[in-house]
């Protein structure tokens, strides 16, 4: 076999052929020559004639090969399913009405050495689908569609924020101190510095340092890494958009979030009203605003607040079957009770507001509620989509909360934050009133593609390594 070419000049994609020559009648020839390329998905022969379905990322077109017209017809009919082919010829419609490229010359671009076999009919085994995504994308059109929608979500989100004056930035992925969220980090070692570094769990502290530096509206879209469990809603590496807006508060941020999410849904799907897992979800703004305490009372009939007696709250959490840690104070217990009893019952969309200070070490104290902070989470279809708050801007208060977190970390809580002197130094230069928000791209893609599992919207989700020979 001759070596494949280094490049192939494609004049038209399959969808373009279908659109431009749709008007041809059965048996009509266009007189126009095109070159197309893609994978051979079907191949059948009828005497001195062969038909192949050629699929590219836009769709499929039929190749029509015959003796006297097609070069190397004998080799053409021996193509394997999955082979990549480039073909040049006239656009025609066969007597049976199939729009086709009548092949004059063709070239094998890549040989499929592994047989796809029945996988063309659709891969159903989830382990195979996620581990061999390159096969899944050809076998399951829905897998390809979901990843295309995800790409469009990111593009539209960028465009909407750019239009509002936000500047896209990049911040470090390797951190000397894990910060910006409460989570267990991945640790690595830098040989030249002889220092342990951490894959970022959030870009928050660096982004707020940019606000200190005069960037009034900033955002970053990128990967975060958290050394935690895997579930239908969690992957150890995931993508978020995080943004900071000087001179705004969490009430302003609620408006931005609902308009951004609903706007992107309209951009991508053409509607604000989704069908998610068989149930309607209407994203039309404004979304409901309700406090954590209000929602717990609605769903359980129980009154809770951040200054309740610890023992009373601990008993409520224990009644859900959850383990109660000795280090948990009333705020943590209240948040735990909400998560165990209420969050998954919220179809929404709803902004759950006014979180306990104890579980919000970077959020500003509530202007009206003692023991609370100005924080909200948008909850849609029973899951938290993001996290946002009026940012804590007092460096003394921030130091106190970092110190409390560091004490928890020293006591064995490996998700607690550590003292970050660089960030505290930056705050001492002055952080203006600021609203911040982080939103999960993967979870938004799940909603907009009706996916029940986060692995469906991540091209290559984290899996247990294959054993040798697997």
C-alpha positions in Angstrom: 0.0 0.0 0.0 1.3 3.5 -0.8 2.0 5.8 2.1 -1.0 8.1 2.9 -0.6 11.7 1.6 0.6 14.4 3.9 -2.5 16.4 3.3 -5.7 16.2 1.3 -7.5 19.2 -0.3 -11.2 19.1 0.7 -13.5 21.3 -1.3 -16.8 20.5 0.4 -18.0 18.9 3.6 -20.8 16.4 3.4 -23.5 18.8 4.7 -22.4 21.4 2.1 -22.8 18.8 -0.7 -26.3 18.0 0.5 -27.3 21.7 0.7 -25.8 22.9 -2.5 -27.0 20.1 -4.8 -30.3 19.3 -3.1 -32.2 20.3 -6.2 -30.8 17.6 -8.5 -33.4 15.2 -9.9 -33.1 11.4 -9.9 -30.6 10.4 -12.6 -29.4 14.0 -13.1 -25.7 14.9 -13.2 -24.5 18.3 -12.0 -21.3 18.7 -14.0 -19.6 20.0 -10.8 -16.6 18.2 -9.3 -16.0 18.1 -5.5 -13.5 16.5 -3.2 -14.7 15.1 0.1 -13.2 13.1 2.9 -14.2 11.1 6.0 -14.7 7.6 7.3 -16.3 4.8 5.3 -19.3 3.8 7.4 -21.1 1.4 5.0 -19.9 -0.4 1.9 -21.9 -2.5 -0.5 -21.2 -3.8 -4.0 -23.5 -4.7 -6.9 -21.5 -6.3 -9.7 -19.3 -3.6 -11.3 -20.8 -0.9 -9.0 -20.0 0.0 -5.4 -21.7 2.3 -2.9 -20.1 3.7 0.3 -21.4 6.0 3.0 -18.7 8.6 3.8 -19.2 10.4 7.0 -17.4 13.6 8.2 -18.2 15.8 11.2 -21.0 17.5 9.3 -22.9 14.5 8.1 -22.7 11.8 5.5 -22.6 11.6 1.7 -22.7 8.6 -0.6 -19.8 7.6 -2.8 -20.8 6.0 -6.1 -17.9 4.0 -7.7 -18.1 2.0 -11.0 -16.0 0.3 -13.5 -14.7 2.7 -16.2 -15.1 5.8 -14.1 -13.3 5.1 -10.7 -9.6 4.5 -10.4 -8.6 1.3 -8.6 -12.1 0.0 -8.2 -10.8 -3.3 -7.0 -9.0 -1.7 -4.1 -12.0 0.5 -3.3 -14.4 -2.4 -2.8 -11.9 -3.9 -0.4 -12.0 -0.9 2.0 -12.7 -1.7 5.6 -15.4 -0.1 7.6 -13.7 2.8 9.5 -11.1 3.6 6.8 -10.5 7.3 6.2 -10.8 8.1 2.5 -10.5 11.2 0.3 -12.6 11.1 -2.9 -13.0 13.4 -5.9 -15.7 13.2 -8.5 -18.9 14.7 -9.9 -22.0 15.4 -7.8 -24.9 13.3 -9.2 -28.2 11.9 -8.1 -28.5 8.2 -8.8 -31.5 6.8 -10.6 -32.8 5.7 -7.1 -32.6 9.2 -5.9 -29.4 9.1 -3.7 -27.3 12.3 -3.9 -23.8 11.0 -4.5 -20.3 11.8 -5.5 -19.5 9.7 -8.6 -15.9 8.9 -7.7 -13.2 9.5 -10.3 -10.1 9.2 -8.0 -9.7 8.4 -4.4 -7.0 7.9 -1.8 -6.7 6.0 1.5 -5.9 8.6 4.2 -5.8 6.3 7.2 -6.4 2.6 7.7 -8.7 1.4 10.5 -6.5 -1.4 11.9 -9.0 -2.2 14.6 -12.4 -3.4 13.5 -15.3 -1.3 14.7 -17.6 -4.3 13.9 -21.1 -3.9 15.5 -19.9 -0.7 17.3 -21.2 1.2 14.2 -24.7 0.3 15.5 -24.1 2.2 18.7 -21.8 1.4 21.7 -24.0 0.8 24.8 -21.4 -0.3 27.3 -20.6 2.8 29.4 -17.1 1.7 30.3 -16.3 1.3 26.6 -18.0 4.6 25.7 -16.0 6.6 28.2 -12.7 4.8 27.8 -12.8 4.7 24.0 -14.5 8.0 23.3 -13.0 8.0 19.8 -15.2 5.0 19.0 -18.2 6.3 20.9 -18.2 9.5 18.9 -18.6 7.6 15.6 -21.1 5.1 17.0 -23.3 7.4 19.0 -24.5 10.7 17.4 -25.8 11.9 20.7 -22.2 11.8 22.2 -21.0 14.0 19.4 -23.9 16.4 19.8 -23.3 16.9 23.5 -19.7 17.8 23.1 -20.6 20.2 20.3 -23.2 21.9 22.5 -20.7 22.1 25.3 -18.3 23.9 23.0 -21.1 26.3 21.9 -21.9 27.0 25.6 -18.4 28.1 26.3 -18.3 30.3 23.2 -21.6 32.0 23.8 -20.7 32.6 27.5 -17.5 34.3 26.5 -19.2 36.5 24.0 -21.9 37.6 26.4 -19.3 38.5 29.1 -17.1 40.3 26.6 -20.1 42.4 25.5 -20.5 43.4 29.2 -16.9 44.6 29.4 -15.4 41.6 31.2 -11.8 40.8 30.5 -10.7 37.2 30.1 -7.5 36.4 32.0 -5.4 33.4 33.0 -4.1 32.6 36.5 -1.7 29.9 37.7 -2.7 26.2 37.9 0.2 25.3 40.2 -0.3 26.9 43.6 2.1 27.1 46.5 -0.9 27.1 48.9 -4.3 25.5 48.0 -7.0 28.2 48.4 -10.1 29.8 47.1 -12.4 26.9 48.1 -12.8 24.2 50.7 -11.6 21.0 49.1 -8.9 18.4 49.2 -6.1 19.2 46.7 -3.8 17.2 44.4 -0.2 17.6 45.3 2.9 17.4 43.1 6.5 18.2 43.4 8.6 20.8 41.5 12.1 19.4 41.2 14.0 22.6 40.4 12.3 24.5 43.3 12.4 21.4 45.5 8.9 22.4 46.6 5.5 20.8 46.8 2.9 22.5 44.7 -0.9 22.0 44.4 -3.1 21.8 41.4 -5.6 24.6 41.8 -8.9 23.9 43.5 -10.1 27.4 42.5 -8.6 30.6 40.9 -10.5 32.9 43.2 -7.6 34.5 45.2 -5.6 35.3 42.1 -8.6 36.8 40.3 -9.3 39.0 43.3 -5.7 40.1 43.3 -6.3 41.3 39.7 -9.3 43.3 41.0 -6.9 44.9 43.6 -4.6 45.7 40.6 -7.4 47.6 38.8 -9.2 45.0 36.7 -12.8 45.8 37.5 -14.4 43.0 35.6 -12.5 39.8 35.1 -13.3 36.2 34.3 -11.4 32.9 33.7 -12.6 29.7 32.1 -10.5 26.7 33.0 -9.8 23.4 34.7 -10.0 22.9 38.5 -8.7 19.8 40.3 -10.2 18.4 43.5 -9.0 15.1 45.0 -12.4 13.9 45.9 -14.8 11.1 44.9 -16.4 10.4 41.5 -20.2 10.5 41.1 -22.7 11.3 38.4 -22.2 15.0 39.4 -18.4 14.9 40.2 -15.2 14.4 38.3 -11.8 15.1 39.9 -11.0 17.6 37.1 -13.7 19.8 35.9 -14.3 23.2 34.1 -15.7 26.3 35.6 -16.1 29.9 34.8 -15.2 32.2 37.6 -15.7 36.0 37.5 -15.3 39.1 39.7 -17.1 42.4 39.4 -15.9 45.4 41.3 -18.5 47.8 42.9 -21.2 45.1 42.7 -22.7 42.8 45.4 -24.3 39.4 45.5 -27.7 40.9 44.5 -26.2 42.3 41.3 -24.6 38.9 40.7 -27.9 37.1 40.9 -29.2 39.2 37.9 -26.0 38.5 36.0 -26.2 34.7 36.6 -29.8 34.3 35.7 -29.5 36.4 32.5 -26.2 34.6 31.5 -27.6 31.1 32.0 -30.9 31.8 30.3 -29.2 33.8 27.5 -26.8 31.0 26.8 -29.6 28.4 26.8 -31.5 30.6 24.2 -28.3 31.0 22.1 -27.7 27.2 22.1 -31.2 25.7 22.1 -33.4 28.6 21.0 -35.5 28.5 24.2 -35.4 29.2 27.9 -37.6 26.2 28.6 -35.8 22.8 28.8 -36.9 19.3 29.2 -34.5 17.7 31.7 -34.8 14.0 32.5 -38.5 14.1 31.5 -39.4 17.2 33.5 -39.7 20.8 32.5 -37.2 23.4 33.7 -38.0 27.0 32.9 -34.9 29.3 33.0 -36.8 32.5 32.2 -35.6 35.3 34.6 -36.2 36.3 37.2 -35.5 33.2 39.3 -36.8 32.7 42.8 -34.7 34.0 45.7 -35.1 32.2 49.0 -32.9 31.8 52.1 -31.4 28.5 53.2 -33.5 28.6 56.3 -36.7 29.3 54.4 -36.2 26.4 52.1 -35.3 24.0 54.9 -38.6 24.9 56.6 -40.6 24.5 53.4 -39.3 21.0 52.8 -38.9 19.6 56.4 -41.2 21.8 58.5 -38.1 22.4 60.8 -36.9 25.8 61.8 -33.1 26.2 61.7 -30.7 29.1 62.0 -27.0 29.6 62.3 -27.2 30.5 66.0 -29.1 27.5 67.2 -27.7 25.3 70.0 -25.1 23.0 68.5 -26.6 19.9 70.1 -30.0 20.6 68.6 -28.6 21.0 65.1 -26.3 17.9 65.6 -29.4 15.8 66.4 -31.1 17.0 63.3 -28.1 16.1 61.1 -27.8 12.7 62.8 -31.5 12.0 62.1 -30.6 12.0 58.4 -28.1 9.2 58.9 -25.1 11.5 58.3 -22.1 11.3 60.5 -21.5 14.4 62.7 -18.0 15.5 63.2 -16.9 17.0 66.5 -15.3 20.0 64.7 -18.6 21.1 63.1 -20.1 24.2 64.6 -23.8 25.3 64.3 -23.2 26.9 60.8 -21.6 23.8 59.3 -24.4 21.6 60.8 -27.1 23.9 59.4 -25.5 23.7 55.9 -25.2 19.9 56.3 -28.8 19.5 57.2 -29.9 21.6 54.2 -27.8 19.5 51.9 -29.1 16.2 53.3 -32.8 17.2 53.3 -33.5 20.0 50.9 -31.0 20.7 48.1 -31.9 17.6 46.0 -35.6 18.4 46.3 -35.3 21.9 44.7 -36.2 21.8 41.0 -35.8 25.5 40.7 -34.3 27.4 39.3 -33.8 29.1 42.7 -31.1 31.2 44.3 -30.5 29.7 47.7 -29.2 32.7 49.8 -27.7 33.6 53.1 -25.3 30.9 54.1 -23.8 30.5 57.5 -20.5 32.3 58.0 -18.8 29.1 59.2 -18.9 27.5 55.8 -18.1 30.7 53.8 -14.6 31.8 54.7 -14.3 34.2 51.8 -17.7 35.8 51.8 -18.7 39.1 53.4 -20.8 39.2 56.5 -24.5 39.7 55.8 -25.6 43.3 56.2 -28.8 42.2 58.0 -28.4 38.6 59.4 -25.9 37.8 62.3 -24.0 34.6 61.7 -24.7 34.7 58.0 -22.9 35.9 54.9 -24.1 37.3 51.6 -23.7 34.2 49.6 -25.9 32.3 47.1 -26.0 29.1 45.2 -28.1 28.7 42.0 -29.8 25.3 42.3 -31.4 23.8 39.2 -32.8 20.3 38.9 -31.8 19.4 42.4 -28.1 20.3 42.1 -26.0 23.3 42.8 -24.8 24.9 39.6 -22.4 27.5 41.1 -21.4 29.6 44.1 -21.3 33.3 44.5 -21.1 36.0 47.1 -20.3 39.6 48.1 -16.6 39.2 48.6 -15.0 39.7 52.0 -12.9 42.9 51.7 -11.6 43.4 55.3 -8.1 42.0 55.5 -8.4 41.7 59.3 -11.6 39.7 59.1 -10.1 37.6 56.4 -7.0 36.8 58.5 -9.3 35.8 61.3 -11.2 33.4 59.1 -8.0 32.0 57.5 -6.7 31.4 61.0 -9.8 29.5 61.9 -9.5 27.4 58.7 -5.8 26.8 59.4 -6.7 25.4 62.9 -9.2 23.0 61.3 -6.5 22.0 58.8 -4.0 21.4 61.6 -6.6 19.3 63.4 -6.8 16.9 60.4 -9.4 18.5 58.1 -7.5 18.3 54.8 -10.3 20.2 53.0 -9.9 23.3 55.2 -8.0 26.3 53.9 -4.5 27.4 54.9 -3.2 30.9 55.8 -2.3 32.7 52.6 0.0 35.6 53.4 0.4 36.7 49.8 -3.4 37.2 49.4 -3.7 39.0 52.7 -0.9 41.3 51.7 -2.8 42.1 48.4 -6.0 42.8 50.4 -4.1 45.3 52.5 -3.6 47.4 49.3 -7.4 47.7 49.2 -10.1 45.4 47.6 -13.1 47.5 46.6 -16.7 46.2 47.1 -16.8 43.2 44.8 -19.1 40.4 43.8 -17.7 37.0 42.7 -19.1 33.9 41.1 -18.0 30.4 40.0 -20.2 28.3 37.8 -19.7 24.7 36.6 -19.5 24.4 32.8 -19.9 20.7 33.0 -23.1 20.9 35.0 -24.5 23.5 32.8 -23.7 21.3 29.8 -25.5 18.4 31.5 -28.7 20.6 31.8 -28.6 21.8 28.3 -28.0 18.4 26.8 -30.3 16.4 29.1 -27.4 14.3 30.4 -27.9 12.5 33.7 -24.1 11.9 34.2 -21.3 14.4 34.2 -19.2 11.9 32.2 -21.5 12.4 29.2 -20.3 16.0 28.8 -16.6 15.5 29.5 -14.7 14.2 26.4 -12.4 12.0 28.5 -13.7 11.6 32.1 -11.4 10.3 34.8 -11.5 6.5 35.0 -9.7 3.8 36.9 -6.5 3.0 34.9 -6.8 -0.1 32.7 -4.9 -3.2 33.7 -2.2 -4.3 31.3 -3.8 -6.0 28.3 -7.1 -4.3 28.9 
